[in-house]
Amino acid sequence: MRGRVKDLRPVKQLVTLLPFIVLIGAMFLMTRSAKKKQQAAAAMRNEMQPGAGVRTIGGMYATVKEVHDDTVLLEVAPGVHALYAKNAIGAVLADEEYNRILDGAEAVQGAEPVVPDDASSLTGEGAGAGDKIDLGKTEGEPGKDTGDSKDTGDAKDADKAAAADEKKTGGDAK
């Protein structure tokens, strides 16, 4: 019986160490992928050439004029230059994409779905800005009693607020 108990000790030790081994392995894989992303970003920044279009990490689009060791001179508008750190460059853009962004042209429509700017296309009716929507009240009668007790309560609250304001100002508000 004692022989069997001694045989299980190494297995128990391995089972207790298993979560730590898995955790260390996961940390290794995460740092490895992060390091690859950093290296790719550094390579992209080092391959930057004057004349290329870039987007900064702040979202500004500019043209590269000069590339130095740690800095980049960008032309943010015609005749306007600014000095940025290389780390501030978020992406080097292809010429076609950069020109499309500067011209304000629409993106090339491919297999991607088109997202509407408003919800009118979702109703199927295509309500425009000039269409009126019936909200249950008639025009020209803002204080009309529609039978809702909530409406009369709101009117009473407004009257109380007006009376309170009149007391504060001493009745000179009229």
Secondary structure as UniProt FT lines:
FT   HELIX           2..46
FT   TURN            50..51
FT   STRAND          53..56
FT   TURN            57..58
FT   STRAND          61..67
FT   STRAND          71..77
FT   TURN            78..79
FT   STRAND          80..85
FT   HELIX           86..88
FT   STRAND          89..93
FT   HELIX           95..103
FT   HELIX           120..123
FT   TURN            129..130
FT   TURN            139..140
FT   TURN            142..143
FT   HELIX           149..169
FT   TURN            170..173
//
